[in-house]
């Protein structure tokens, strides 16, 4: 019987085991012979040390930090959660570096998509300046609001930012599935360094796009020089460019083998009985009711094995969709079946472009107004638009799978809001994992005046309210900050 040592996954041992399985001849007395390994790969040792490299002070140390096993744990918080018993969503408070280590065991190569909006390195408070020697002490320092700045005058302006990002991206790459994809928001300040960093972590050949997002709709008149109207979103895939589900290839037209006589559009049938998670009567009792088939037969959402299931729609939604002509009843050998007509989106056959205008995906002002309306006040600065994240999710995931979406710089929890909203619109079963450091709200801020002690309190409240307003009460569980064992 294996014993548990209380530590996170040993990434160094896992990597060595992989190499040993493929190249056993490169190991002697349990040690890796790197020269022999390079020789087998056609890279022979010579005296040419003038090679193209991306180096900075602290790189080797922060790689060791990423590989160092965590002795932390996560404490569940059922009282702060929505439907604790059934949820498969997670909101985690804690230092994302340590949380990413803890996620390795359960989510290694299981995450379909990652979106992050990391600090843009503006030189202001820089709460992710890791203490290599004692990350727990650093975490306690941050939660006590003893933040540090990262001014350009200190001489390590870019270095500090790279040392913050590098170990986190290395750990994030481990969590991605082979067909996984990552999107990262960034501005002009670090976009060049981020490209080089991602080229190293994910592979230059796996670069997909550098998207330009129009974040404002009018120029600022109070700036000198140029008024910046855009940010970037970098996109990398885990293994090859074919692994991302682009809109151009997301819908197999052969599946749309029916033609609607009323409008001439191609469509496919999709059962309106819910599948996947939270699809039983006991979990969703309000979605268990009878529908009337064309001959008056009363049809309940039983699953093929006889289990009492539930519908994807409420009765009101069913009635509205029936009026719109997208409900289709089909009599099969197993009785009447109710389907929704899912039309082929002719616009979706176009490949996605790298210029995203604010009219399509929102802008900074619309995002701020949206969260202000949801949370009854301006409690968060510079959130991303829900529409922007929804477009990203559409590019990378399918609605009819249980794809996991991770955001470990979750901020105001826009990613969770986008997942819930999109699932409500297309009946999807996507799941989210959010991680956020509980940065203390400034006592003079609107957030503090509204009663929010830290950013995590804002994110959790947004998830609760967004889950209700999306028309689909979405379960979400909360885990508290990581702590070292006593």
N, C-alpha and C positions, 0 to 999 in steps of 0.2 A: 504493500500500500504506500503510495506516494505521500510524503509529508509536505505541508505548505510552509514556506519560509517567511511569509508575510511581506514579500517584496514583489514589485511589478515584474513584468516579463523580462527575461534576460535576453536583450536584443543581440548582444555580442555573441553569446553562445548560439542563438538561433541562426545568425549569419554564418558562423563557423561550421555549424552542422550542415547547412546548405552547401557550402563549398566542399566540405569533406565528402558529401554524397556524390558530387559531380567530379571532383578532382582529388580522389584519395591519395594519389601519388605525390601531391604537394604538401603532405603532412608527414613530419618525422618527429617521433616522441611527443605527439600531441601538439606540435607547433607548426604554424603555417610557414612554408618556405615561399616568400613572396617572389623571389627571383624566378623560381621554377614556375610559379603560377603565371607570371608575366610572359615567360618564354613559351608556355603552352598556348597563350593567347596571341602570340606573334609580336610581343613587345619585348625586345631584347635590351638588356642593360648596356648602356654606353656612357661616355663621359660628357655627353651633351646635356648640360643642366639648364640651358636657355630655352625652356619650354613655356608654352602659353599656359598661364595659371591665373586664377582669381584668388588672390591672397589678401589677408588683412590681419592685424594684430589681434590675437585671441581666437582665431578660427579653430585651431587644434583643440584648444581648451573647451570651447563650446560644443565641439563634436563629442568630446568625452562626457560633457554634461548631458547631452542627449542620450548617450549610451548608458549612463549611470542609472542603476535601478532605484526606483522610489520605494521608500518604506511607508508611504502614506496610505490612507484609506479614504473611503467616501462614506459619509453618514447620511442615511435616508431621512427625508423630512416629509412624512405623509401628511402632516397637518397643513403644509403649505401647498400641497399638490391637488390636482384635479383628477379624480378617479384613479387613485393610487393603485388599486388592485388590478386594473386592466390596461393602464397606459403602457406604451412602448416608446414614448417620447421622454427625453431627459433634459433637464436644465441643471447645470452644475455650477456651483459657486466655488471658485478657487483659482489658483495660479495655473494658467493653461499649460505651462511647461510640465508641471507635475501631473496634471490631469491627463494630458496626452500620453504620458507613460502608463498611467493606470488604465487607460482605455485599450492599451495594446492587447491585453489578455483576452478581453471579450470581443473586441472589434477589429482585430488584426485582419486586414484585407477584406473588410466587409462594408466599408463606406463607399457609396456610389458617387457622391458629390461633396466637395468642400467649397464653401464660400467664406472668405474672411475679408474684413475691412480693418487692417491693422493700423496702429498709429502711423501717421504720415511723416513723423519726424520733423515737426515744425520748430523744435527748440524749446517748447514749453515743457510742462510736467511730463516726465518720462518714467512712468511707473513700472516699466518692464525691464529695468536695468538689473539683470540677474546677478545675484551673489553666488559665484561658483562654489564657494566653500559651504554655504549654509542657506539653501533656498527657503527653508522654513522661516529662518530669521528675516529673510527678505520679504516673505509673504506677510509676516506680522508687521513689518515696517510699513508696507503699503496699506494694509487694512487699518492702520493707525493714522493714515493720511500723512505720513512723513515722506512725501514724494520728492523726487529730484528733477532738476532740469537738465537739458542736453544742449546747451548753447554751442553755436559754431566756434566760439572763441576758445573752447576747451581743447581743441585739437583732435578730438576723437568723435567728432560729430557723426560721420557716416559709420565709423567702426562700431560704436555703441549700438546703432540701429541694426547693423548686420549681425552682431553677436546676439542680439535679441531674436532676430528672425530665423537664423540658420538652424539652431537645434529644434525649433518648433516645426519648421518645414520638413526636416528630416523625419521627425516622429509622425507628422501628418502623412507623409508619403507611405509609411508603413501601413497606415489604416486604409488607404485607398484600395479598392478592388482593382483587378487587372484591367477592367474596362472603366475605371474611375476617372474623374476629371476634377480639376481644382480651378477656381476663379478667385483672383485677388485684386481688390481695389487699391489704387495707389495714385499719387499725383506726380508732378514733374520732379519733385525733390529727390525721390529715391527710385524712380522707375527704371533707370539704367542699371543701378545696382541690383534691383529686384530681378530684372531679366537675367543677369549673369548668375545670380544666386539660384534661380529656378532652373536655368540651363544645367547647373551642376547637380541639383537635387533630383530633378525629374528627367533630365536629358535634353540637350538642345534639339534633338530630332523629334521630341514630343511637344514642342511649342506649337500651339494652335493659332493663337491670335492675340493681338494687342488692341483691345476694343477701346474706342473713344466714346465716352458718355458725356453728353451735353448736360452739365449739371445746373446751369443757370440759363435763363432765357433772355437776359438783357445785360449789357456791360455795366460794370461798376464805374462810377464817375469819380470816385475818391482815391483812385490808384494812380501811381506814376508808371509810365510805360504801358505794357500790355495788361488788359483785363482778362484774367483766365476764365474761360467759359467751360472747361471740360476737365474730367479726370480720366484715368485709364482703368481698364480691367484686363489683367493678364489671364490667359487661359492656357493651361497645360493638361495633357492627358497622362495617364499612368504608364501605358505601354506603347501605344501607337495611335496615330491620328485617326485610325478607323474606329477606335473604341468610343469616341464621343458620339452620342446620339444627336446629330444635328437635325434641324427641322427639315432639311432637304431629304433626309433618309429615314425620318422617324415614322412615316406612315407608308407601309407597304400597300401600294394601290391595289394589289391583287386581293387584299382583304375586303376592299370596298366593292363587293360584287353584286350589289343591289342598286336599282335605279328608282328613285321616287317619281312616280307618274305625275305628281302635282307640280314639281318644279324641275324635273330632269336631272337632279343632283345624284351622284353616287353616294352610297352610304353602306355602313356595316351595322350589324345588330349587336347590341350589348345588353345583357340581362340587367334588369333593374333590381334584381335581388342582389344584395350586397355580398361581396366576397372578401376574403382576407381577414384582417383584424377587426374586432368589434362588430362582428356580423351575425351574432346570435340574438335571440329574443331576450335572453336574460341580460345581455349587455346593453341593448337598445330597445327596451320594451315599447317605447313610443313609435317605433317603426315596424311594429307587428300589427297588421290589420289585413282585412280582406279587400281584394280588388275584384271588380266585376268583369269577367271575360265577355266577348261578344254575344254568347248565348245565355248569359246570365249566371254562369258558373262562378261561385265564389272561390277565389284563388288566394292562398296564403303563401308566404315566402319560405316554404320548406326547402331544405338543402337536399341534394341527391341521396344522402344517407338517412334521410328522415328527420334530421335535426331541425328544430324550429329556428329559422334564420330571421332576417329582417330585410326590409326594402332599403334601397339607397336614397329614396326620396320620401318626404312627408306626403300626406294625402293632399295637402294644398298644392305642393309642387307637382305631384302626379296630375292633378286636375288641370293645372296651368299648362303642363307639357302636352297633355292630351289635346287641349284646345289648339295648341300650336302645331299639331300633327306629327310630333316626333315620337309618339308611342305606337308600337306595333304589336299586335297579338298574333301568335302563331300556335296552331294546334299541332302537337307532336304526339308520338306514341305514349308519352308520359303525361299527356294532358296539355292544357293551355299554358303557354309561357309568354310573359310580358317582356318586351324589349324596347330599348331606346334606339332611335335612329342616330347614328354618329356619322355625320357627313364628312366626306373627304374635303379637307381644307386646301383649295387650290393655291392659296398664298403660301402654304407651308411647304410646297415643293421647291420654293426658291431657297438657295443657300443663304444662311444668315450672313449679314454684312457686319463690318467692323465699326460702322458709325451708327450710334444709337442716339436719336434725337429725343429731346425732352417731351415732345408731343406723344411719343410712343411709350416711354418708360418712366416719365415723371422727372422732376427736378428737385433741387434742395428745398425750395420754398414749399412746393406741394407736399413733400415728405414731412416738413416741419408742421405744416397746418394739419396734416392727417393725424399725426401723433398727438398734437395739441387738442384736437377734437376728441380723440379716443380717450385720452387721459385727463381731460378737463384742465389743461394748462400746459404751458411751455416748460416741460420738465426735462427735455433732452436736447442738446445742441447737435446739429448736423446729422440727423438720421438719414439713412438711405431710403428711397421710395420703395414701397412694397411692389409696385409694378416692375421695377428694375430687377429685383431678386426673383420675382415670378418668371420673368423672361429667361433668366439664367437657369432656373430649375427646369423649365420646359425644354431647354436645349439639352440638358444632361440626364433627364430621368423619364421614365414611363409612368403613366397614371395607374396602370393595372399591375404594378409590382410593389413590393414593400421596400423600395429604395431608401437607404439611410442618407440623410443630409447633415453634415457637420459644419458648425460655425464656432470656432474657438476664440473669436474676438467679438462676441455677440452684441455688445453695446445695448441698444434699446430693444433687442430681440426682433428686429425686422425680419430675419430669416425665418423664425418660427411663425410669425404672422403670415409671411408669404406662403409657407408650406400649407398652413391651415386654409388659407384663402383658395389656393389652387386645388387642394383636395376637395374643398366644398364645391368648386366649379366643375371639376371633371370627374368627381367620384373616386379620386385616387386614394392610395393607401401609403403615401410617403410618410416617413418618420423623420424626426429631427433630434439632434443632440446639440445643445448649446452650452458653451463654457464662457464664463465671465468672471473676471477679478472683481471682488466687491469694493471698488474704489469709492471712497467716502464722498458724498456730495458736499460741496462748499456750503457752509452755513448761511451764506448770503444768497445762494442760488434759489431759483423758483422751485426746483425739485425739493430742496430742504424745507422750504416754506410750506410745500404741499404735503410734507410728512415722509418723504423718501430719505432714508438714511444713507443709502448707497445706490449705485447703478443697478445692482442685481434686483433691488426692490422694484425699480422701474420696469425692468425686463419681465419679472414674474407677473406683475400686475397687467402689463400689456398682453401677455400670453392668455391670462384669464379672460380679459375683456375681448380680445380679438377672437378667441375661441367661441365666444357667445355671439358676437356680431357677424361672424362668417356664416352663421346659419347652421353651424355644426359644432356642438360642444366638444372640443377636442381635449382628451385626457393629456395631462402633462405631469410628470413627476419631478420633484426637486431633490437634489442632493446638496448637502452643505459643503463647505470648504474642506479641502484635504487636510488631514492632520497626521502628524507622525505618531506612531504607537508609543505608549509610555512604558 
